[in-house]
Amino acid sequence: MTTARISTDQDTADRIARASAGDAPAYVYDLPALDAHATAVRRALPGIELYYAVKANPDPELLRVLEPHVNGFEVSSGGEHAHVSALSPDKPLALGGPGKTDAELLLPAHRLHVESPNELRRLLATGRDADVLLRVSPDLPVEGAALTMSGPFGMDDDGVRACLPLFDDRVRLRGRHYHLASGLNADQLLKLAETLLSTDPGEVNLGGGMAVDYQDPAARFDWPAYGTGLARLRTPGQTIRVEPGRSLTAYCGYYVTKVVDVKRVRGEAYAIVLGGTHHLRTPVTKGHDQPFTVLPTGAGPGVTDEPVTVVGQLCTPKDVFARAVTTSIRVGDTVVFAMSGAYAWNISHHDFLMHPKPTFHYLSR
């Protein structure tokens, strides 16, 4: 049995629910909160280049808030490239991702992250000019990671050695790109950085991977410690770049919905809400309970102070937001899922069962 970790107080949850204008399901993004968080992150990284990994959430309003705080954006497809270029035409772009097409290799980018010797040969064959970082996947132990990036991502030492003789005055090697794992705290990332930064005195992109704790949303990544540590490790003339995604936008997003049924099956209580993980895939992807707050707006049947599993409308037993969370909940209540600002709507299987899509709303100053 678990007790709900409420990351949003009732007053804030009510303000978020009102912002959805009564729509359910709906996403609500708190833009002032995002601006304040991005300001604090930028301040904690003096002398470090900060790029936002657009894959975490490409919502145009979020990108507009982030633009003045970041040095550039990291994109991983032609679609993301076109999307961000239209919104922020003057911001530098880093183009990464495995399996780039020939058309993507021709896209203009401040830095192009090459994933393999074959990709580099194809880039050279285009005849274009490009500044390149080699994406490297070194054989380093990564303890405590929520997700490790291996296999098709980047290349090993043999791949790097195959690439080095291929560079010329048109396609120039500027350094290395690393993204080894996700869900690491500042001390863990700094331990990796100490090794990685020693391999290249020029330009090093350390990627993202900053931990986001869905069970304790108040326990945020220690950006000041990370910035101080990177400044200590940086050598004269070395460029260090980081690419956070989830850890920038997760906290500003909320998924608001309504309870349509509460029932018992073999003694266990279930609350069924409008929508589902085809709108908010995060809890299924990461295997956690999505933190939520219940607003007592309903008058239908329900349960009081007992374990409840909150599920959506999909015809699959995997459509689960949170399991056996102790709470009170009734038909007609409003449920506000916090921590929904990253890898949520944009990675979800929207069209499964063809339910209505959520609406989008924004809190502003």
C-alpha positions in Angstrom: 0.0 0.0 0.0 1.3 3.5 -0.9 0.2 6.9 0.2 -0.3 9.5 -2.4 2.7 11.9 -2.6 0.8 15.1 -3.3 3.2 17.4 -5.1 0.6 20.1 -5.5 -1.3 21.8 -2.7 -5.1 22.1 -3.0 -5.0 25.8 -3.7 -2.5 25.4 -6.6 -4.3 22.3 -7.9 -7.6 24.3 -7.9 -5.9 27.2 -9.8 -4.5 24.7 -12.4 -8.0 23.0 -12.7 -9.7 26.4 -13.3 -7.1 27.3 -15.9 -8.3 24.3 -18.0 -11.6 26.2 -18.4 -13.6 23.1 -17.4 -12.1 21.0 -20.2 -11.2 17.4 -19.3 -8.8 16.0 -20.2 -6.6 19.0 -20.5 -2.9 20.0 -20.2 -2.1 23.1 -18.3 1.4 24.6 -18.5 2.6 27.0 -15.8 4.8 29.4 -17.9 5.9 31.6 -15.0 7.0 28.6 -13.0 9.0 27.4 -16.1 10.6 30.8 -16.5 11.6 30.9 -12.8 13.1 27.4 -13.0 15.0 28.1 -16.2 16.4 31.3 -14.7 17.7 29.4 -11.7 19.3 26.7 -13.9 20.9 29.3 -16.1 22.3 31.1 -13.1 23.8 27.9 -11.7 25.8 27.2 -14.9 28.1 30.2 -15.4 30.4 29.6 -18.3 28.6 26.4 -19.4 26.6 26.2 -22.6 23.0 25.2 -22.0 20.9 23.6 -24.8 17.4 22.4 -24.3 16.6 18.8 -25.6 13.4 19.5 -27.6 12.4 15.8 -27.5 11.3 16.3 -23.9 8.5 18.7 -24.9 8.3 20.7 -28.1 5.3 22.8 -27.1 5.8 26.2 -28.8 4.9 28.2 -25.7 7.4 26.3 -23.6 10.1 26.9 -26.3 9.3 30.6 -26.3 9.8 30.8 -22.5 13.0 28.8 -22.6 14.6 30.7 -25.6 16.2 33.6 -23.6 17.7 31.2 -21.1 19.4 28.7 -23.4 22.3 29.0 -25.8 20.5 26.7 -28.3 18.3 23.8 -28.9 19.1 20.1 -29.5 16.9 18.5 -32.1 16.8 14.9 -33.2 14.9 14.9 -36.5 14.0 16.9 -39.5 10.6 17.5 -38.0 12.0 19.0 -34.8 14.5 21.0 -36.8 11.7 22.6 -38.9 9.6 23.2 -35.8 12.3 24.9 -33.8 13.7 26.8 -36.8 10.3 28.4 -37.4 9.9 29.5 -33.8 13.5 30.5 -33.0 15.3 31.2 -36.4 18.3 32.8 -34.7 19.1 30.2 -32.1 21.9 27.7 -32.8 20.7 24.1 -33.3 22.5 20.8 -32.5 21.2 18.0 -34.7 21.6 14.5 -33.2 19.8 11.2 -33.1 20.6 7.8 -34.8 19.5 6.9 -38.3 19.7 10.3 -39.9 18.4 10.4 -43.5 20.4 12.0 -46.3 18.0 15.0 -46.2 18.6 15.4 -42.4 22.4 15.3 -42.9 21.9 18.4 -45.2 20.0 20.4 -42.6 21.8 23.5 -41.3 23.1 23.1 -37.8 25.6 24.7 -35.4 26.7 21.2 -34.5 25.9 17.9 -36.1 26.2 14.8 -33.8 27.6 11.9 -35.9 26.6 8.5 -34.6 28.7 6.1 -36.8 31.5 5.9 -39.3 29.0 5.2 -42.0 27.0 8.3 -41.1 30.2 10.4 -41.3 31.0 8.9 -44.8 27.5 9.8 -45.9 27.9 13.3 -44.6 31.2 13.7 -46.4 29.6 12.5 -49.6 27.0 15.4 -49.5 29.8 17.9 -50.1 28.5 20.2 -47.4 30.4 22.1 -44.7 29.7 20.9 -41.2 31.0 21.2 -37.6 30.8 17.7 -36.0 30.8 16.2 -32.6 31.3 12.4 -32.5 28.7 10.7 -30.3 30.7 8.3 -28.1 29.3 5.5 -26.0 32.3 4.6 -23.7 32.4 1.4 -21.7 32.0 3.1 -18.3 30.0 1.8 -15.3 26.9 3.9 -14.7 25.4 3.0 -11.3 21.9 4.0 -10.2 20.7 5.1 -13.7 17.0 5.0 -14.5 17.9 4.3 -18.2 21.2 3.6 -19.9 21.9 4.6 -23.5 23.8 1.9 -25.3 23.5 -0.3 -28.3 22.6 1.8 -31.3 23.4 5.1 -29.6 26.9 6.5 -30.5 30.0 4.4 -31.1 32.7 2.6 -29.2 36.5 3.3 -29.5 36.7 1.3 -32.7 34.1 3.4 -34.3 35.9 6.6 -33.2 39.2 5.4 -34.6 37.5 4.7 -37.9 36.1 8.2 -38.0 39.2 10.2 -37.1 41.1 9.9 -40.5 38.0 10.9 -42.5 37.7 14.5 -41.4 38.8 17.3 -43.8 38.6 21.1 -44.1 34.9 20.9 -45.0 33.7 18.5 -42.3 35.5 19.5 -39.2 35.8 17.6 -35.9 35.0 19.9 -33.0 34.8 17.4 -30.1 32.7 14.7 -28.6 29.1 14.2 -27.5 28.1 11.9 -24.6 24.7 10.9 -23.2 25.3 7.8 -21.2 22.3 7.5 -18.9 19.2 9.2 -17.4 18.1 9.7 -13.8 21.4 10.6 -12.3 22.1 13.1 -9.5 24.7 15.8 -9.6 27.4 13.7 -7.8 26.9 10.8 -10.2 27.0 13.1 -13.3 30.1 14.9 -12.0 31.9 11.6 -11.5 31.3 10.7 -15.1 32.2 14.2 -16.3 35.6 13.9 -14.5 36.5 11.0 -16.8 34.8 12.3 -20.0 36.2 15.9 -19.8 39.7 14.5 -19.6 39.5 12.8 -23.0 39.0 16.0 -25.1 40.5 19.4 -24.3 38.3 21.1 -26.9 34.5 20.8 -27.0 32.6 18.3 -24.9 28.8 17.9 -24.8 27.9 16.0 -21.7 24.2 15.5 -22.7 21.4 15.4 -20.2 20.4 12.7 -17.7 19.6 14.9 -14.7 17.3 13.1 -12.3 13.7 13.9 -11.8 12.1 12.3 -8.8 8.4 11.6 -9.5 7.9 10.2 -6.0 9.3 13.3 -4.3 8.8 16.2 -6.7 10.3 18.7 -4.3 13.6 16.9 -4.4 15.1 18.6 -7.5 18.4 18.1 -9.2 21.2 20.1 -7.5 22.0 22.5 -10.3 24.4 24.8 -8.2 26.5 21.8 -7.2 26.6 20.6 -10.8 27.6 24.0 -12.1 30.3 24.4 -9.5 31.7 20.9 -10.2 31.8 21.5 -14.0 33.6 24.8 -13.5 36.2 23.0 -11.4 36.7 20.3 -14.0 36.9 22.6 -17.0 40.3 23.2 -18.5 41.4 26.5 -20.1 39.9 26.8 -23.6 37.5 23.9 -23.1 33.9 24.3 -24.1 31.4 22.3 -22.0 27.8 22.0 -23.1 24.8 20.3 -21.4 21.5 19.3 -22.9 18.8 18.8 -20.2 15.2 18.1 -21.3 13.0 16.4 -18.7 14.7 18.3 -15.8 13.7 21.6 -17.3 10.1 21.2 -18.2 8.7 18.3 -16.2 7.7 20.5 -13.3 5.6 23.1 -15.2 3.1 20.7 -16.7 -0.2 19.3 -15.4 -2.7 16.8 -16.8 -6.2 17.6 -15.6 -9.1 15.1 -15.9 -12.3 13.9 -14.4 -13.4 10.7 -12.6 -16.1 8.9 -14.6 -16.4 5.7 -12.6 -15.3 4.1 -9.3 -15.7 0.4 -8.8 -14.4 -2.7 -7.0 -13.0 -5.8 -8.6 -12.1 -8.7 -6.3 -12.0 -6.3 -3.4 -9.7 -3.7 -5.1 -10.9 -0.2 -5.8 -10.4 1.4 -9.2 -11.0 5.0 -10.3 -11.5 5.4 -14.0 -10.7 8.9 -15.4 -11.3 10.5 -18.8 -8.4 10.1 -21.1 -5.5 7.8 -20.2 -1.9 7.0 -20.9 -2.5 7.7 -24.6 -2.3 11.3 -23.4 0.2 10.9 -20.6 2.5 7.9 -21.2 5.1 8.8 -18.6 3.9 6.5 -15.7 3.7 3.5 -18.1 7.1 4.3 -19.6 8.9 4.8 -16.3 6.9 2.3 -14.3 6.0 4.8 -11.5 2.9 6.3 -9.8 2.2 9.7 -11.3 1.8 12.2 -8.5 -1.7 13.6 -8.3 -4.1 15.7 -6.3 -7.9 15.0 -6.1 -10.2 18.0 -6.0 -13.6 17.1 -4.5 -15.8 18.4 -7.3 -18.0 15.3 -7.6 -21.0 13.9 -5.8 -21.1 10.4 -7.2 -20.1 7.1 -5.6 -16.6 6.7 -4.4 -14.2 5.5 -1.7 -12.7 7.2 1.4 -9.1 6.9 2.6 -8.3 3.6 1.0 -6.0 2.2 -1.7 -7.2 3.1 -5.2 -5.7 2.3 -8.6 -6.3 5.2 -11.0 -6.7 4.1 -14.6 -7.8 5.6 -18.0 -10.3 4.6 -20.6 -8.1 2.4 -22.8 -8.7 -1.3 -23.5 -5.5 -2.4 -22.0 -4.5 -3.3 -18.4 -1.4 -1.2 -18.9 -3.4 2.0 -18.9 -2.5 2.9 -15.3 -1.6 6.2 -13.8 -1.0 5.1 -10.2 -1.5 1.8 -8.3 -3.0 1.3 -4.8 -2.6 4.9 -3.7 -4.4 5.8 -0.5 -6.8 8.6 -1.2 -10.5 9.6 -1.2 -12.1 9.9 -4.6 -15.6 10.0 -6.1 -17.2 10.1 -9.5 -17.1 13.7 -10.8 -14.0 14.6 -8.9 -11.2 16.4 -10.7 -7.8 14.8 -10.7 -4.7 16.9 -11.3 -1.6 14.9 -12.3 1.6 16.9 -11.7 5.0 16.5 -13.2 3.5 16.2 -16.7 5.6 18.7 -18.6 8.1 16.3 -20.2 7.8 13.0 -22.2 4.1 13.1 -21.7 1.7 14.2 -24.5 4.5 14.2 -27.2 5.5 10.6 -26.7 2.0 9.2 -26.2 0.0 7.0 -28.6 -2.6 9.6 -29.3 -4.9 7.8 -31.7 -5.4 4.5 -29.9 -9.2 4.0 -29.6 -9.7 7.5 -31.2 -10.7 9.2 -27.9 -10.9 13.0 -28.0 -7.5 14.7 -27.6 -6.8 16.9 -24.6 -7.0 20.7 -24.9 -4.1 22.9 -23.9 -4.0 25.9 -21.6 -1.3 28.2 -20.3 -0.9 30.1 -17.1 0.8 33.4 -17.7 2.0 36.3 -15.6 
